[in-house]
Amino acid sequence: MYYDQMNKFTALAGKKILLGVCGSIAAYKSALLVRLLIKAGAEVRVIMTEAAPAFITPLTLSTLSKNEVITRFYNSDTQLWNNHVDLGLWADLFVIAPASGSVIARLANGICNDVLGATYLSARCPVFIAPAMDVDMWKHVSTQRNVRLLAKEAQDTIIPVGTGELASGLIGEGRMAEPEDICAFLNSALTNDTSSLPLKGKKVLITAGPTREALDPVRFISNRSSGKMGIALAEEAHTLGAEVVLVLGPTSHRPEHAAIQVVPVESAQDMYEACIQHWPDSDVMIGAAAVADYTPAQVSDKKIKKKEDDMSIALARTADIIASLGKTKAAHQMLIGFALETNDELKNAASKLKRKNLDLIVLNSLKDAGAGFQHDTNKITILDKNNKQQGFPLKSKRELATDIWQYALSLQ
């Protein structure tokens, strides 16, 4: 996404870049990253964790960077100490690529049991972290918590991971960004050149996740939505330059980018009120949440006790968020909905598109393996207000988020 041409990396010329390399199979990419940084005119020094030389030799990185590679506090050959404070003060940028799950955890918790960790705590320059690990490690709640802490509290920049085949043979997120993309990412950060981003200056409202409709203080009615698709759309909108508000139902998943404003909600009514509040200032709204259509007509203030007889619950209709926004949609606003169907998919989606005054609707079916709730993948068909439709094969939800935004932007 970020890669253009090497001669465009002009902002890297003359910069002092400290590269941290961790023990990861992705360390082989560090050699190309050093070479690209040097070709762009940067001065590069490399720090390696003690595990990293098992994956790439210090000699390789020393030859490419034309500087000694530091792996320990004390160099037994020169009998000199490597001063981590001086290293931290020397750098204009500190880039850690690859950053393993273990190192990310240590950085997030201030553990400096090696020269890389100590230098990180001493650095006064911007820090860029390019994670690299297997998909389950990347998605683990501990890793995501550590990444959020580094992004939000330490104000470090997390370079987005890639999706594809991993060293384990699994397919998913967790690949370290390609060296060319890292260089372009750094160049963009230094120039702050976002003027060409298609959503620059736009405000985007997105809903994601399930809602919970309370029966009593203990029980609720909900659904199987994980919120992954809506979060992926929010991440992509942020990447495209938008100011993003994510109205997020109860889910353990969270966006990686600290700049995304998360509005946590519980019920369908909570989500409705949040959307009504933010819609007038929004240019685009995507309703990716699985909102309950019905809610208990009465909510008990005490736990409902089990009885011998059967029990019935009276349900009341919830407010239709998308339809309500469609009624007030201005000429400059775009409204995008989702339809999860089990039968007559295209017919039902087309009807919803028209009834709710949508610009396009994203259809997925529970009949398709790997699609729908709780999966990392989805298979979709997009229908738009011009009576056109386009199908997309099974992909990761992050890849489909890119496809959906590209389709939406083509309508403008």
N, C-alpha and C positions, 0 to 999 in steps of 0.2 A: 504493500500500500504506500509506503513512504519512498520506495526506491525510485530514483529518477536516473541521473547520470553522475559519475564521479565528479565532473567539473562543476556540479551544482553544490558540492559540499564546501563552499568557499568560507563559511563561517568557522570551520574547523582549523583553518590555516593559522599557525602561530599559537594555538592553544596547547596548554600543558594538560595532558590527559593521563590520569592514573587508572590503569586497568586491573581490576581484581579478577582472578581466575580461580574457580572452585573445582572440587573433585566431582566431575560430571562427564559423561560420555560426550556431551556437547562442547567440551573444552577444545576439541579439534577445530571448532569454528573460530576459536580465539586467534589462531595464527592468521587467518584471512582478515579478521577484524583489525589486528595490529597493522597488517600490511595496508589496508584501506585507509586507516587513520594516518599512517605515515605518508602515503601518497597524497592525502588531502592537505598535507603541510603541518600536521600536528606533531608535537613532541610527546612520545609515549614512554611511560615507565610501567612495569608490570609487577604486581604482587600476586603470589600464588599461595593457596593454602597448602598444608603439608600433604593433603591427599591429591592435589591437582597433578603433581609430576607423574603420577601413575597413569594419567591419561594423555599428557602432552609434556615433552621435556622442556625444562627451563632453557636449555641451549637453543631450541627452536625459537622461542619467544625473545630470547636475548639477541639472537642474530637479526631477527626481523625488526626489533625495536631499537637496536644499537645501544641498549642500556642493560646493565646488570639486572637480572630478575631476582627479586627478593622473596624468599620462602620462609625465613626465620628471623627472629630478632637479632641473633648473633651469627655472624659469618665466620665460621671456624677457619676458612682459608685466609681471609684478610685480617682476622682477629679484630674486626670492627663491629660495633653495634649499628643496626639499622634503625634509625630514629623515626618512629612512626609519627611523631608530632611534626617533624620537618616534612615528611611525605604528605601529610594531610594539608599542611600550609602551602606546599609547592603547587598543588594541582589546581587547575581551573575547573576541571570536571573529574568526578570519580565515577567510573563505570564498572559495575560488577557483572561480568558476563563470561561464562554462565554463573548464575546464582542458584545453588542447590537448595533443596528444602531445609537441610540442616543449617546452612549458612544464613538463610533468611530468618530462621528461628533464632539464631544467635544474635544477629543484628537487631532484631525486633526486641530482644530482651537485654541488650547491652552487654552481652557476654563477649569479652575480648581475650580469649585464650590463645589467640595467634596474632600475627602481625597484621593480617587483613582486618580483623575485628577491632584491634587497637587503632589502626589508621582510620577506620570508619568513624570511630567516636571522636577522633581528633580533627577530622576534615571540616572545613568551613565552606567548602564549595558545594555546588549542586551535586547530588548523588543520583545516578541512574542505575536501576536494577533490572537485569534481564533474566527472569526465572527460567529454569530448565529442570524438568523432572517428569516422571510418569503421570498419566492422567489422574489416577486415584490419589497420588500424593498431592498433585496440584489442587484437586477439588476438596481435599480433606479440610474439615472445619478449622483445624489448627493452622494449616498453611494459609487459608483465606483470612483468618484472623490476623496472622502475622503480617500479611501483605497489606491489609487495611490499616494496621497500626503504622507501618512504615510510610504509607502514602498520606495518611491523615495527620498523624501526630509528628512524625519526623519530617514530613513534607518532602520525602524522596519521590522520585518519579519511577513508576513501574512501567517498563517497556512491555507492551502486550505480548503474550505467548502466542505461538503459532499452533495450528491444528494439522494433524496428519499422522503418519505412522511413526511410532515411538520405538525406542531401543528394545522395549519389552515385546514388541510385535503388536501391541494394542494400537487402535486408532483413536485419537482424541486430542484434547488440548494439553499443553505442557511443553511443547518444543520451544527451545530458545529461538528468538527472532533471528532472521538471517543477518549476517554481518553488514550487507548493503543496507538493509532496513534500519539497523541500529545507527549506522553513520548518518542516514538521512533523518532519522528521528532526532539525533543530537543536533544536526545542522538546523532543523526546524525549530528546536527548542532555543537555540542560540539567537536565531534571527527573529523568533516569535512571528514568523511569517505565516499567518493563517488566513490571509485575505482571499486566497483562492479556494478555500474550503467551501463546499456548496451550501452548508448550513450555518456558515458564519453569520452572526447577528440574528439568527432565528431562535425562537423559544419553542421547545418541544415538550409536550406533556404525554407521558406514557403510563398506563396502568399494567400491573403484573401481579401474578400470584392468585391465590384463592381468596375468598372471604369466609368468615365464620359467623354464623347466625345463632345466637345464644338461645338455648332452651331453658337453662337454669344456670346457677353459678358454676356448674361442673361440666355440663354437656353442651355441644353445639352441632349444627349441621354445616358441613363443608364439602370440599371436593378434592380431587387428587392433584390439582395444579401445583407445580413446583416454582413457577415464576421464571424459569430459565429463559424462555423465549422473550418475554418482555424485558428482562435484564439485558439480554444480548442486544436487543433493539436500542436500549438506552445507551449501552456502551458504544455501539456503532454511531449513534447520533452524536455523542460526545466527540468521537474521533473525527466526525465530519464537521465539527466546529460549533455545534449547537449548544445552547444553554438548556440543560435537561432537568425536568422535574419528573421524578419517578414515584408514582403513588403505588406503594407496595403492600400487598396483603401479607398475612402471617406466613412466612417461609423462612427457612434458615439461610437462604441464598441472598447475597448482597452484591451490588456492583463493585468493581475494583477501583474505579476512578473516584477519588474523593470529591471532585468537582460536581458530580451528579448529586442533585438535591433529592434525598429520599424522604418521602412523606409516608410514614408507617400508618396503616389503617387496619381495622379488624373486620367490620361488617360492611355489607353492601351500601348501607346508608352513609357510613364513614367515607367510603370511596366516592360515592356520589357527591357528597358535600365538598370533598377535596377537589374533585374535577370541576365542579361548578365554580369554585373559587379561582382556579388557575386557568380555566379555558379562555376567558376574555383576553388574556395577555399572551396566548399561545398562537403560534403560526401553524403548528402541526400537532395533532393528537392521535395516538395509536392506542386503541383499547385492546390490549393483549391479555388482560386479567380474565379469570374465570369467575364471573360475578354470580352470586346466587340469584336465581329468579324469584325465589320465595323465601320468606322468613317467618318464624313462629309469630302468630298473631298476638300471643301473650307470652311473656317471659316470666317464669317463676323466680321469685327472689330467694327461694329455698330449694335445695336439692329435691327433685321429684322422686318419690319413693316407689319402689316396685310393688305392684298389686297383683292379685290373682287373675284379674280380668285383663283383656287386651286394652291397649291405650291408643287413642287417636289424637293427632295434633292438628289443630287448625292453622293453616298457613296463609299469609297475606302476601300479595305481590310486592316485590321490591321496585324501586325506581329504575327505569331503564336509562342507564348513563349515556350510552351512545346515542340513543334516540333523542334524548333531551338536548344533547350538544348539537345534534344534527339540525334541530329546529332553530337554533340561534347561530348557525354557522355563517360567518361573514365571507365575502367574496375572496379575501386573501387567505382564508384558513383552509387547511386540508384535514379531513377526518378519515381515519383508517380503522376498520374493524376486523375482528377475527370470527371465524365460524368453525366450530368443531362439530362435525356431523357423523351420524352412524347410518343414515339412509337418505336417498334422494339428495346427495351432497350438493351438486351444482345447482339444482333447482332451489333448494333452501337458501344457499349462499346468495344467489342472484336476487331472490326475494328480499333478503335482509339488506343487501346493498341498496336497493331502491327504497324500501320502506324507511330506512334510517338516514337517508340522504348522505351516504358515504361516497368518498372519492374512489376508494378501492377496498376490497375485502380479501383477507387471507384465509383460504379454506384448507383445513386438514381433516382427515377421516380416521376414526379409530380402527377402521378395517385395514389400514396400512401398517405393516409390522415396523416397529421402530419409530412410529409417529405418535404425536399426542402427548399426554401428561407424563411427567417424570422421566422422560428419555432425554438424552443429550443430543438426540437427532430429531429431525422432523421431515415430513414430505408434504409439500404444499402446492396449491394452485391459487394464483392471484386472478381475481376478476376486477375490472375497473368500470368506471362510470361511462366509458366509451364502448361498452359491450365487447371488450377484448379480454382474453384470458391467456395465461401462460402457466404451464406446469413446471415444477422443479423437482428433480430426483431427491432421494433421501440424502440429506447432508447434516452436518452439525448445525445446531441452532445459531451459532455465531456466523457461520457462512451464509445461512439463510437470512440473517438480519441484514447482511450486506446486500443480498439479492433484493430484499423487500425495499430497502432504502433506495437502491438504484432504480427500481421500478417506479417508486413514488416520485423521485426527482425527475424522471423522464416525463411525467405528466405536467410538470410546471412549465 
